[in-house]
Amino acid sequence: METTTVQSNFKSEEYFINMGPQHPATHGVLRLVLTIDGEIIKKVDPDLGYIHRSIEKMCERDSYQQIVHLTDRMDYLSSNINNEAVCLAVENALQLEVPDRVKVIRTIIGELTRISSHCLWWGVMGMDVGALTTYFYGFRDRELINDIMEETCGARLTMNYNVPGGLMFDIHPNFVSRVKKFVAHFKTKIPEYDRLLTNNVIFQKRTKGVGVLSKEDAISFGASGPVGRASGYSCDVRKYHPYSALDRVTFNEALQTEGDTFARYKVRIQEFWESLSIIEQLIDNIPEGEHRVPTNAVIKLPKGEYYQKVETARGELGVYIISTGTKNPYRLKFRSPGFSNLSLLNHIAVGGKIGDLVATMATLDLVIPDIDR
Amino acid sequence: MTNEALQNNITKWFPDAEAAGLTFSEEESQFLNIDISPNNLIELMSKLKSNEDTSFDYLFCLSGVDWGEELGVVYHLESTLHRHQLVVKVRTPDRENPTLDTVYSIWKTAEFHEREVFDFFGITFTGHPNMKRLFLTDEWQGYPLRKDYEDEINMILK
């Protein structure tokens, strides 16, 4: 009898703890219910809905111009690209050809948005694993893009710059020179990022071999964006379904094969260079012309179903519209990249430690309003 | 593979197309649309993924839809090998207790997407490993994305 009591006292036991909804590593109001055995994770169960606003239901009562404004509030770091997705879907449905000038400006702004989003990610990624300096460096460079955006459309986060039919305003006269200045500046900063964090031995030990995702699982879980590409899964929407001016630029898809946290990190660093290259190819050749083609004040899409996918900073965003021919969509579904990327978290975190989970979460680059919609 | 070739291939799998509720349509959509009865859903989906010529390994969108009379699910599929795309639709007329089979065993991404559909449309997926609400609380009454859902406090109607 005595021995059994002693043994049961030392039996390893599973218990659960809450990570979030106010945990800094979850970058928003996401609650993870962790089942752990000591420090080893047995199960990760995400609890969602803390900021769910049911944007899809709101879309059913709003006009298409209004819907564009709601998309800013999903993945707010890719707001321009989200806007573009809805505008492209509406324009395709109306068979409306936007001017070349609009296409080129949309692509440049989209890539600037991607750099800005990755800057923020890089900053908080370092912070999550204990390198606080990166936070300030990332925000310093992101600030320059925010200033360009502010001058272009008056907003720094939720741009609302795209409208069905084109752009709300033409670009500011300073736009081209400021973007060029930024590109030249940022090219000197990426090597600095590498020196500071990428080549840091402690950082590499924290990230290499952690949270490994195989290519088959990446496809099965619907991973997209840098998360999919780090597993060797070629999934860049810009390559396979080019939109706006992306069919006239050449760039390499950032691919890694390891599938671990460090590979996801490297993909995003590589994407900095590719985005800069896309901007450089277009910035000197912005065609002259109108910045907008007129549309009806009340947009009615012809009866039918429309699907548009774009590559945001987090991966593949899909807009699925079912129209019955009225001024509101009958059903509108956003396939958000973060939602699918979150679903694989349990798969890659089990067996690791809580500290590894923080590093893994950081490279999934979740934006919670994008998941909660 | 072109839409026509896809259609020919898939038709061969179901000798009795009428019994399987199999219909094809390309109207009002940029994709080839397939309608299938709930009983034959898993058979069709498994073949779409495992067949070498179709090889639809990427389920990129899964949406619940309330068509008024019927509730249903729309699956958007893509092959990462052949890069062709396809839409599969399945409908159930039962609004009281709608039930469909899960495709979780074929594409793991369906786990979260089907929970979302359950949360907002009330469609139960049999065989799903964790069929409970995803965003809303367990006590929530009704399914908000259904067309007949009413909530005087939280919904602003025009």
HADDOCK unambig.tbl for C-alpha pairs under 7 A between the chains (distance, minus, plus):
assign (segid A and resid 48 and name CA) (segid B and resid 134 and name CA) 6.29 0.50 0.50
assign (segid A and resid 48 and name CA) (segid B and resid 135 and name CA) 5.08 0.50 0.50
assign (segid A and resid 49 and name CA) (segid B and resid 135 and name CA) 4.09 0.50 0.50
assign (segid A and resid 49 and name CA) (segid B and resid 136 and name CA) 6.18 0.50 0.50
assign (segid A and resid 57 and name CA) (segid B and resid 145 and name CA) 6.18 0.50 0.50
assign (segid A and resid 219 and name CA) (segid B and resid 57 and name CA) 6.86 0.50 0.50
assign (segid A and resid 219 and name CA) (segid B and resid 58 and name CA) 5.79 0.50 0.50
assign (segid A and resid 220 and name CA) (segid B and resid 57 and name CA) 6.74 0.50 0.50
assign (segid A and resid 220 and name CA) (segid B and resid 58 and name CA) 6.26 0.50 0.50
assign (segid A and resid 220 and name CA) (segid B and resid 107 and name CA) 5.03 0.50 0.50
assign (segid A and resid 220 and name CA) (segid B and resid 108 and name CA) 5.36 0.50 0.50
assign (segid A and resid 220 and name CA) (segid B and resid 109 and name CA) 6.17 0.50 0.50
assign (segid A and resid 221 and name CA) (segid B and resid 107 and name CA) 6.67 0.50 0.50
assign (segid A and resid 221 and name CA) (segid B and resid 108 and name CA) 5.00 0.50 0.50
assign (segid A and resid 221 and name CA) (segid B and resid 109 and name CA) 4.10 0.50 0.50
assign (segid A and resid 222 and name CA) (segid B and resid 58 and name CA) 6.35 0.50 0.50
assign (segid A and resid 222 and name CA) (segid B and resid 59 and name CA) 6.47 0.50 0.50
assign (segid A and resid 222 and name CA) (segid B and resid 60 and name CA) 6.11 0.50 0.50
assign (segid A and resid 222 and name CA) (segid B and resid 109 and name CA) 5.55 0.50 0.50
assign (segid A and resid 303 and name CA) (segid B and resid 28 and name CA) 6.93 0.50 0.50
assign (segid A and resid 304 and name CA) (segid B and resid 28 and name CA) 4.40 0.50 0.50
assign (segid A and resid 304 and name CA) (segid B and resid 29 and name CA) 6.07 0.50 0.50
assign (segid A and resid 305 and name CA) (segid B and resid 28 and name CA) 6.03 0.50 0.50
assign (segid A and resid 305 and name CA) (segid B and resid 29 and name CA) 5.10 0.50 0.50
assign (segid A and resid 306 and name CA) (segid B and resid 29 and name CA) 6.25 0.50 0.50
assign (segid A and resid 306 and name CA) (segid B and resid 30 and name CA) 6.96 0.50 0.50
assign (segid A and resid 333 and name CA) (segid B and resid 63 and name CA) 6.72 0.50 0.50
assign (segid A and resid 335 and name CA) (segid B and resid 61 and name CA) 5.99 0.50 0.50
assign (segid A and resid 340 and name CA) (segid B and resid 109 and name CA) 6.39 0.50 0.50
assign (segid A and resid 343 and name CA) (segid B and resid 109 and name CA) 6.77 0.50 0.50
assign (segid A and resid 343 and name CA) (segid B and resid 112 and name CA) 6.34 0.50 0.50
